[in-house]
Amino acid sequence: MAEAPDQHQRTEEPTQKRLDEARKKGDAPRSQEIVATVMIGAAGLALWLLAGPAARSLSSAGAAFLDHPHQFTADADSLQRLFLAVAIKAGVALAGLAFLFVAAALVANAGQAFPVIAPDKIKPQLNRLSPLEGAKRLFGAVALVNFAKGVGKIFIVGSILTFALWPDHERLAGLPNADMSSILSVAGFEVGKLIAAAVAAMAVISALDYAWARREWRKRLRMTKEEVRREMKESEGDPQIKGRQRQQRDQRARRRMMSAVKDATVLIMNPTHFAVALKYDASEAAAPLCVAKGLDDLALRLRAVAAEAGVPIVENPPLARALYAVVEIDEEIPVEHYEAVAKVIGFVMGKSRLRRTQA
C-alpha cells in the first residue's frame, strides 16, 4: 500500500478542480475573526435600534410598582404577575437581539464560503477521540500560531480601545458626581465609540486573518507533481488514448475521402505532392465543392482511387497548391479561384462531351 506523500513533496499549487472538491467537502478558508467582527457590529446595531425600545418596554412593565409602590401588595400572586410581565417584555427584547446575532453569524459564515452539506464533517471519526491527536491539536504548531494571534489581537484591540477612551478620561472620572441622565448620555456615547473602534480594529485583523487562513488552506491542499499529472490525465484524457482516438478519427475521415473522390468531377494534382478533388453540381451548389484533399502519400492514394473510378485528373501545380492551402473538405472554393477552376472543369467537361460524340 502506497504511503501518503509528505507535505514537503507537495510542491505544486492546487488546481481549480482540487479547490472545488475541497469546498464541496466543506473544506474552505474561514476566519473566526470575521464572525467576531460582524457580531460586534451587530451588538452595536442592536444597542442603537433596540436599547431605547427595550428600556421603555421594561420600564412600562414595572411602572405600576415604581409609580405607586405603596399600593403594591407583596403577596405571591402580585410578585408572580410582576415577574411574568417583566419576563415577557425582556423576552421580546432579547428575541430581537438573538435574531440579529444569529443572522449576523450566518451572514458572516456564508460570506466566506457558500454553505454546503458535507457528510464527512459530521461523520463520527475515531481519530477525533484519540488523546494523541487531541494533544497535537492543543500543543501543535497550529495551536501555537492561534495562541500568538489571540494575544496579538487582545493587545491591538485593547490598545485601540484605550486610545479611543483616553481623550474623555477626565469626563468619565467625573461621572460619579453627575445625575442619572448625564451618566446614561455619556455612557451611550462612549459605548458607541468603543464599538466603532472595536469594529474598525477587528475589520483590519479579520482581513489579515482571512488572508492567512486562505494561504494556509492553499498550502495544505498543495499537490505532488504526480498528482497534477494524474489529474491532467483524468480531466483531459490519457495522451495515449487521445492519440489512438485521433488516429481512428483520421482513418474514418480518410475512408470517407476515398469514397467521396470516386464521385468527384475532377482531381487537380501537383502532380505528386498535392491533390484536391472537386465536385460540381449546379443544381446543388453555386460553386465547386472540395470533397477530398491530400498531401504526398495521401495525394498519390487519391490519384490511384480517382484513376480507378474514372475521375478526370488534371495536373495544375499552382492551382493544386493554392486550393489545398485555402479550402477545407466539404467547403466551396473561394471566389478568387472561380475563374481558374471554371477553366479546368470546362476543359474536363469538353473532353467528356467529345468522347461521347466519338462513341
ZAZA-596301 format. One record per residue (C-alpha): residue number from 1; residue in three letters; x, y, z. Coordinates in steps of 0.2 Angstrom, whole numbers, plus 5000, padded with zeros to 4 digits. Each point is the difference from the previous one (the first is absolute). Layout:
<sites>
+-----+-----+------+-------+------+
:   i :  aa : east : north :   up :
+-----+-----+------+-------+------+
: NUM : ALA :    X :     Y :    Z :
...
+-----+-----+------+-------+------+
</sites>
This chain:
<sites>
+-----+-----+------+-------+------+
:   i :  aa : east : north :   up :
+-----+-----+------+-------+------+
:   1 : MET : 5000 :  5000 : 5000 :
:   2 : ALA : 5007 :  5017 : 4995 :
:   3 : GLU : 5004 :  5012 : 5014 :
:   4 : ALA : 4992 :  5018 : 4999 :
:   5 : PRO : 5012 :  5012 : 4994 :
:   6 : ASP : 5009 :  5012 : 5012 :
:   7 : GLN : 4996 :  5018 : 5000 :
:   8 : HIS : 5017 :  5004 : 4994 :
:   9 : GLN : 4997 :  4990 : 4984 :
:  10 : ARG : 4984 :  5011 : 4997 :
:  11 : THR : 5009 :  5013 : 4990 :
:  12 : GLU : 4986 :  5004 : 4987 :
:  13 : GLU : 4986 :  5013 : 5002 :
:  14 : PRO : 4983 :  4992 : 5002 :
:  15 : THR : 4990 :  4999 : 4984 :
:  16 : GLN : 4983 :  5008 : 4998 :
:  17 : LYS : 4992 :  4983 : 5000 :
:  18 : ARG : 5009 :  4995 : 5017 :
:  19 : LEU : 4994 :  5017 : 5008 :
:  20 : ASP : 4982 :  4997 : 4994 :
:  21 : GLU : 5000 :  4982 : 5007 :
:  22 : ALA : 5006 :  5006 : 5016 :
:  23 : ARG : 4986 :  5013 : 5001 :
:  24 : LYS : 4987 :  4987 : 4996 :
:  25 : LYS : 5007 :  4990 : 5015 :
:  26 : GLY : 4997 :  5016 : 5011 :
:  27 : ASP : 5019 :  5003 : 5000 :
:  28 : ALA : 5002 :  5019 : 4997 :
:  29 : PRO : 5010 :  5014 : 5007 :
:  30 : ARG : 4991 :  5008 : 5015 :
:  31 : SER : 5004 :  5013 : 5012 :
:  32 : GLN : 4992 :  5001 : 5017 :
:  33 : GLU : 5006 :  5018 : 5002 :
:  34 : ILE : 4987 :  5005 : 4986 :
:  35 : VAL : 4986 :  4992 : 5010 :
:  36 : ALA : 5006 :  5009 : 5016 :
:  37 : THR : 5001 :  5016 : 4990 :
:  38 : VAL : 4982 :  4998 : 4993 :
:  39 : MET : 4994 :  4995 : 5017 :
:  40 : ILE : 5007 :  5016 : 5008 :
:  41 : GLY : 4992 :  5010 : 4987 :
:  42 : ALA : 4984 :  4992 : 5002 :
:  43 : ALA : 5001 :  5003 : 5019 :
:  44 : GLY : 5003 :  5019 : 4996 :
:  45 : LEU : 4985 :  5000 : 4988 :
:  46 : ALA : 4989 :  4991 : 5013 :
:  47 : LEU : 5004 :  5013 : 5013 :
:  48 : TRP : 4996 :  5014 : 4988 :
:  49 : LEU : 4984 :  4992 : 4994 :
:  50 : LEU : 4994 :  4990 : 5015 :
:  51 : ALA : 5007 :  5008 : 5016 :
:  52 : GLY : 4987 :  5015 : 5001 :
:  53 : PRO : 4985 :  4989 : 4996 :
:  54 : ALA : 5005 :  4986 : 5012 :
:  55 : ALA : 5003 :  5013 : 5014 :
:  56 : ARG : 4983 :  5008 : 4997 :
:  57 : SER : 4992 :  4983 : 4999 :
:  58 : LEU : 5008 :  4994 : 5016 :
:  59 : SER : 4996 :  5016 : 5009 :
:  60 : SER : 4982 :  4999 : 4995 :
:  61 : ALA : 4999 :  4982 : 5007 :
:  62 : GLY : 5005 :  5006 : 5017 :
:  63 : ALA : 4992 :  5017 : 4999 :
:  64 : ALA : 4986 :  4996 : 5012 :
:  65 : PHE : 5012 :  4994 : 5013 :
:  66 : LEU : 5012 :  5015 : 4998 :
:  67 : ASP : 4987 :  5013 : 4999 :
:  68 : HIS : 4989 :  4994 : 5014 :
:  69 : PRO : 5010 :  4988 : 5011 :
:  70 : HIS : 4989 :  5003 : 5015 :
:  71 : GLN : 4986 :  4992 : 4991 :
:  72 : PHE : 5009 :  4984 : 4995 :
:  73 : THR : 4996 :  4985 : 5011 :
:  74 : ALA : 5015 :  4989 : 5003 :
:  75 : ASP : 4991 :  4984 : 4998 :
:  76 : ALA : 5004 :  4985 : 4989 :
:  77 : ASP : 4987 :  5004 : 4987 :
:  78 : SER : 5006 :  5018 : 4998 :
:  79 : LEU : 5018 :  4995 : 4999 :
:  80 : GLN : 4996 :  4987 : 4987 :
:  81 : ARG : 4991 :  5012 : 4989 :
:  82 : LEU : 5013 :  5013 : 5001 :
:  83 : PHE : 5014 :  4987 : 4996 :
:  84 : LEU : 4990 :  4993 : 4986 :
:  85 : ALA : 4997 :  5018 : 4992 :
:  86 : VAL : 5018 :  5004 : 5002 :
:  87 : ALA : 5006 :  4983 : 4993 :
:  88 : ILE : 4988 :  5002 : 4985 :
:  89 : LYS : 5007 :  5017 : 4996 :
:  90 : ALA : 5018 :  4995 : 5002 :
:  91 : GLY : 4997 :  4984 : 4989 :
:  92 : VAL : 4993 :  5011 : 4986 :
:  93 : ALA : 5015 :  5011 : 5001 :
:  94 : LEU : 5012 :  4986 : 5001 :
:  95 : ALA : 4992 :  4991 : 4986 :
:  96 : GLY : 5004 :  5014 : 4988 :
:  97 : LEU : 5018 :  5000 : 5006 :
:  98 : ALA : 5002 :  4982 : 4998 :
:  99 : PHE : 4992 :  5000 : 4983 :
: 100 : LEU : 5013 :  5014 : 4995 :
: 101 : PHE : 5014 :  4990 : 5007 :
: 102 : VAL : 4995 :  4984 : 4991 :
: 103 : ALA : 4998 :  5009 : 4983 :
: 104 : ALA : 5017 :  5009 : 5002 :
: 105 : ALA : 5008 :  4983 : 5004 :
: 106 : LEU : 4992 :  4992 : 4985 :
: 107 : VAL : 5004 :  5014 : 4988 :
: 108 : ALA : 5018 :  5001 : 5006 :
: 109 : ASN : 5003 :  4981 : 4997 :
: 110 : ALA : 4991 :  5000 : 4984 :
: 111 : GLY : 5009 :  5014 : 4993 :
: 112 : GLN : 5017 :  4991 : 5002 :
: 113 : ALA : 4994 :  4984 : 4992 :
: 114 : PHE : 4984 :  4995 : 4992 :
: 115 : PRO : 4991 :  4988 : 5012 :
: 116 : VAL : 5001 :  4981 : 4995 :
: 117 : ILE : 4994 :  4984 : 5008 :
: 118 : ALA : 5016 :  4990 : 5004 :
: 119 : PRO : 4996 :  4983 : 5007 :
: 120 : ASP : 5019 :  4997 : 5003 :
: 121 : LYS : 5000 :  5015 : 5013 :
: 122 : ILE : 4986 :  4993 : 5011 :
: 123 : LYS : 5005 :  4981 : 4998 :
: 124 : PRO : 5007 :  4993 : 5016 :
: 125 : GLN : 5019 :  4997 : 4998 :
: 126 : LEU : 5010 :  4991 : 5013 :
: 127 : ASN : 5015 :  5010 : 4998 :
: 128 : ARG : 4991 :  5015 : 5008 :
: 129 : LEU : 4999 :  4990 : 5016 :
: 130 : SER : 5018 :  4996 : 5000 :
: 131 : PRO : 5010 :  5008 : 5015 :
: 132 : LEU : 5015 :  5001 : 4989 :
: 133 : GLU : 4991 :  5009 : 4986 :
: 134 : GLY : 4992 :  5011 : 5013 :
: 135 : ALA : 5017 :  5005 : 5007 :
: 136 : LYS : 5006 :  5004 : 4983 :
: 137 : ARG : 4985 :  5012 : 4998 :
: 138 : LEU : 5004 :  5008 : 5017 :
: 139 : PHE : 5018 :  5001 : 4999 :
: 140 : GLY : 5005 :  4999 : 4982 :
: 141 : ALA : 5006 :  5014 : 4988 :
: 142 : VAL : 4983 :  5005 : 4995 :
: 143 : ALA : 4994 :  5002 : 5018 :
: 144 : LEU : 5016 :  5011 : 5004 :
: 145 : VAL : 4996 :  5011 : 4985 :
: 146 : ASN : 4982 :  5002 : 5006 :
: 147 : PHE : 5006 :  5004 : 5017 :
: 148 : ALA : 5012 :  5013 : 4994 :
: 149 : LYS : 4987 :  5008 : 4989 :
: 150 : GLY : 4988 :  5000 : 5015 :
: 151 : VAL : 5012 :  5010 : 5010 :
: 152 : GLY : 5004 :  5012 : 4986 :
: 153 : LYS : 4982 :  5003 : 4997 :
: 154 : ILE : 4997 :  5004 : 5019 :
: 155 : PHE : 5015 :  5012 : 5000 :
: 156 : ILE : 4995 :  5009 : 4984 :
: 157 : VAL : 4981 :  5001 : 5004 :
: 158 : GLY : 5004 :  5005 : 5018 :
: 159 : SER : 5012 :  5013 : 4995 :
: 160 : ILE : 4988 :  5008 : 4987 :
: 161 : LEU : 4986 :  5000 : 5013 :
: 162 : THR : 5011 :  5008 : 5013 :
: 163 : PHE : 5005 :  5014 : 4987 :
: 164 : ALA : 4981 :  5002 : 4996 :
: 165 : LEU : 4995 :  5003 : 5018 :
: 166 : TRP : 5015 :  5010 : 5006 :
: 167 : PRO : 4995 :  5017 : 4993 :
: 168 : ASP : 4984 :  4999 : 5011 :
: 169 : HIS : 5008 :  4993 : 5016 :
: 170 : GLU : 4998 :  5016 : 5010 :
: 171 : ARG : 4981 :  5000 : 4995 :
: 172 : LEU : 4998 :  4982 : 5005 :
: 173 : ALA : 5009 :  5003 : 5016 :
: 174 : GLY : 4987 :  5013 : 5005 :
: 175 : LEU : 4985 :  4988 : 4996 :
: 176 : PRO : 4997 :  4995 : 5018 :
: 177 : ASN : 4995 :  5017 : 5005 :
: 178 : ALA : 4988 :  5003 : 4985 :
: 179 : ASP : 4982 :  4997 : 4999 :
: 180 : MET : 4992 :  4984 : 4992 :
: 181 : SER : 4996 :  5008 : 4984 :
: 182 : SER : 5018 :  5006 : 4997 :
: 183 : ILE : 5007 :  4983 : 5004 :
: 184 : LEU : 4989 :  4991 : 4988 :
: 185 : SER : 5003 :  5013 : 4986 :
: 186 : VAL : 5019 :  4999 : 5003 :
: 187 : ALA : 5000 :  4981 : 5002 :
: 188 : GLY : 4990 :  4998 : 4983 :
: 189 : PHE : 5012 :  5011 : 4991 :
: 190 : GLU : 5016 :  4992 : 5007 :
: 191 : VAL : 4993 :  4982 : 4997 :
: 192 : GLY : 4995 :  5005 : 4982 :
: 193 : LYS : 5018 :  5007 : 4997 :
: 194 : LEU : 5008 :  4984 : 5008 :
: 195 : ILE : 4989 :  4989 : 4988 :
: 196 : ALA : 5005 :  5010 : 4985 :
: 197 : ALA : 5019 :  4999 : 5005 :
: 198 : ALA : 4998 :  4982 : 5003 :
: 199 : VAL : 4992 :  4996 : 4983 :
: 200 : ALA : 5013 :  5011 : 4991 :
: 201 : ALA : 5014 :  4991 : 5009 :
: 202 : MET : 4992 :  4983 : 4998 :
: 203 : ALA : 4997 :  5003 : 4981 :
: 204 : VAL : 5019 :  5002 : 4997 :
: 205 : ILE : 5004 :  4985 : 5011 :
: 206 : SER : 4986 :  4990 : 4991 :
: 207 : ALA : 5007 :  5004 : 4982 :
: 208 : LEU : 5018 :  4995 : 5006 :
: 209 : ASP : 4993 :  4984 : 5008 :
: 210 : TYR : 4990 :  4995 : 4985 :
: 211 : ALA : 5015 :  5003 : 4989 :
: 212 : TRP : 5010 :  4989 : 5011 :
: 213 : ALA : 4986 :  4986 : 5001 :
: 214 : ARG : 4999 :  5000 : 4981 :
: 215 : ARG : 5019 :  4999 : 4998 :
: 216 : GLU : 5001 :  4985 : 5012 :
: 217 : TRP : 4985 :  4992 : 4992 :
: 218 : ARG : 5008 :  5001 : 4983 :
: 219 : LYS : 5016 :  4994 : 5007 :
: 220 : ARG : 4992 :  4985 : 5008 :
: 221 : LEU : 4992 :  4995 : 4984 :
: 222 : ARG : 5016 :  5001 : 4990 :
: 223 : MET : 5003 :  4985 : 4988 :
: 224 : THR : 5015 :  4989 : 4995 :
: 225 : LYS : 5005 :  5001 : 4982 :
: 226 : GLU : 4993 :  4982 : 4998 :
: 227 : GLU : 4983 :  5006 : 5006 :
: 228 : VAL : 5000 :  5014 : 4988 :
: 229 : ARG : 5004 :  4988 : 4986 :
: 230 : ARG : 4987 :  4988 : 5005 :
: 231 : GLU : 4987 :  5013 : 5001 :
: 232 : MET : 5005 :  5007 : 4983 :
: 233 : LYS : 4997 :  4982 : 4993 :
: 234 : GLU : 4983 :  4999 : 5008 :
: 235 : SER : 4994 :  5017 : 4994 :
: 236 : GLU : 5008 :  5001 : 4983 :
: 237 : GLY : 5002 :  4981 : 4997 :
: 238 : ASP : 5015 :  4989 : 4998 :
: 239 : PRO : 5011 :  5006 : 4986 :
: 240 : GLN : 5002 :  4982 : 4994 :
: 241 : ILE : 4981 :  4998 : 4999 :
: 242 : LYS : 4998 :  5017 : 4992 :
: 243 : GLY : 5013 :  4995 : 4987 :
: 244 : ARG : 4991 :  4984 : 4996 :
: 245 : GLN : 4983 :  5009 : 4999 :
: 246 : ARG : 5008 :  5013 : 4988 :
: 247 : GLN : 5007 :  4987 : 4990 :
: 248 : GLN : 4983 :  4991 : 4998 :
: 249 : ARG : 4992 :  5017 : 4996 :
: 250 : ASP : 5013 :  5002 : 4986 :
: 251 : GLN : 4997 :  4983 : 4993 :
: 252 : ARG : 4981 :  5003 : 4999 :
: 253 : ALA : 5003 :  5017 : 4992 :
: 254 : ARG : 5012 :  4991 : 4987 :
: 255 : ARG : 4987 :  4987 : 4996 :
: 256 : ARG : 4987 :  5013 : 4997 :
: 257 : MET : 5012 :  5009 : 4989 :
: 258 : MET : 5004 :  4985 : 4990 :
: 259 : SER : 4981 :  4997 : 4998 :
: 260 : ALA : 4997 :  5018 : 4995 :
: 261 : VAL : 5014 :  5001 : 4987 :
: 262 : LYS : 4991 :  4987 : 4990 :
: 263 : ASP : 4985 :  5012 : 4997 :
: 264 : ALA : 5012 :  5015 : 4997 :
: 265 : THR : 4998 :  5011 : 4984 :
: 266 : VAL : 5019 :  5002 : 4999 :
: 267 : LEU : 5016 :  4997 : 5010 :
: 268 : ILE : 5013 :  5014 : 4998 :
: 269 : MET : 5018 :  4994 : 5004 :
: 270 : ASN : 5017 :  5007 : 5002 :
: 271 : PRO : 5004 :  4987 : 4993 :
: 272 : THR : 5006 :  4990 : 5015 :
: 273 : HIS : 5000 :  5011 : 5016 :
: 274 : PHE : 4983 :  5008 : 5000 :
: 275 : ALA : 4983 :  4993 : 4995 :
: 276 : VAL : 4983 :  5009 : 5001 :
: 277 : ALA : 4984 :  4991 : 4994 :
: 278 : LEU : 4986 :  5012 : 4995 :
: 279 : LYS : 4981 :  4996 : 4997 :
: 280 : TYR : 4989 :  5011 : 4990 :
: 281 : ASP : 4981 :  4999 : 4999 :
: 282 : ALA : 4991 :  5016 : 4995 :
: 283 : SER : 4984 :  4993 : 5007 :
: 284 : GLU : 5008 :  4998 : 5017 :
: 285 : ALA : 5012 :  5014 : 5003 :
: 286 : ALA : 5005 :  5016 : 4992 :
: 287 : ALA : 5019 :  4996 : 5000 :
: 288 : PRO : 5011 :  4984 : 4999 :
: 289 : LEU : 5001 :  4991 : 5016 :
: 290 : CYS : 5016 :  4992 : 5007 :
: 291 : VAL : 4996 :  4982 : 5004 :
: 292 : ALA : 5018 :  4994 : 5004 :
: 293 : LYS : 5018 :  5006 : 5001 :
: 294 : GLY : 5017 :  4992 : 5004 :
: 295 : LEU : 5018 :  5003 : 5001 :
: 296 : ASP : 5014 :  4989 : 4994 :
: 297 : ASP : 4996 :  4982 : 5003 :
: 298 : LEU : 4981 :  5004 : 5003 :
: 299 : ALA : 5001 :  5010 : 4984 :
: 300 : LEU : 5006 :  4985 : 4990 :
: 301 : ARG : 4987 :  4989 : 5008 :
: 302 : LEU : 4987 :  5012 : 4995 :
: 303 : ARG : 5007 :  5000 : 4982 :
: 304 : ALA : 4999 :  4981 : 5000 :
: 305 : VAL : 4982 :  4999 : 5006 :
: 306 : ALA : 4995 :  5014 : 4988 :
: 307 : ALA : 5008 :  4991 : 4985 :
: 308 : GLU : 4992 :  4984 : 5005 :
: 309 : ALA : 4983 :  5008 : 5001 :
: 310 : GLY : 5002 :  5009 : 4983 :
: 311 : VAL : 5001 :  5018 : 5008 :
: 312 : PRO : 5009 :  5012 : 4989 :
: 313 : ILE : 5017 :  5005 : 5006 :
: 314 : VAL : 5007 :  5017 : 4996 :
: 315 : GLU : 5018 :  5005 : 5004 :
: 316 : ASN : 5001 :  5019 : 5005 :
: 317 : PRO : 5013 :  5002 : 5013 :
: 318 : PRO : 4996 :  5019 : 5005 :
: 319 : LEU : 4982 :  4997 : 5001 :
: 320 : ALA : 5002 :  4983 : 5010 :
: 321 : ARG : 5011 :  5009 : 5013 :
: 322 : ALA : 4989 :  5015 : 5001 :
: 323 : LEU : 4984 :  4990 : 5003 :
: 324 : TYR : 5008 :  4988 : 5012 :
: 325 : ALA : 5005 :  5015 : 5011 :
: 326 : VAL : 4983 :  5010 : 5000 :
: 327 : VAL : 4986 :  4987 : 4999 :
: 328 : GLU : 4995 :  4987 : 5012 :
: 329 : ILE : 4990 :  4984 : 4997 :
: 330 : ASP : 4981 :  5003 : 4997 :
: 331 : GLU : 5003 :  5018 : 4996 :
: 332 : GLU : 4997 :  5010 : 4984 :
: 333 : ILE : 5016 :  5007 : 4992 :
: 334 : PRO : 5003 :  5019 : 5003 :
: 335 : VAL : 4994 :  5013 : 4987 :
: 336 : GLU : 5018 :  5004 : 4995 :
: 337 : HIS : 5002 :  4983 : 4993 :
: 338 : TYR : 4984 :  4999 : 4990 :
: 339 : GLU : 5008 :  5005 : 4983 :
: 340 : ALA : 5014 :  4987 : 5001 :
: 341 : VAL : 4989 :  4986 : 5006 :
: 342 : ALA : 4987 :  5004 : 4987 :
: 343 : LYS : 5013 :  4998 : 4986 :
: 344 : VAL : 5005 :  4983 : 5007 :
: 345 : ILE : 4982 :  4994 : 5002 :
: 346 : GLY : 4996 :  5007 : 4983 :
: 347 : PHE : 5015 :  4991 : 4993 :
: 348 : VAL : 4995 :  4983 : 5008 :
: 349 : MET : 4982 :  5002 : 4995 :
: 350 : GLY : 5005 :  5004 : 4982 :
: 351 : LYS : 5011 :  4984 : 4999 :
: 352 : SER : 4985 :  4990 : 5007 :
: 353 : ARG : 4988 :  5007 : 4987 :
: 354 : LEU : 5013 :  4996 : 4986 :
: 355 : ARG : 5002 :  4982 : 5006 :
: 356 : ARG : 4981 :  4998 : 5000 :
: 357 : THR : 4999 :  5007 : 4982 :
: 358 : GLN : 5013 :  4989 : 4994 :
: 359 : ALA : 4992 :  4985 : 5008 :
+-----+-----+------+-------+------+
</sites>
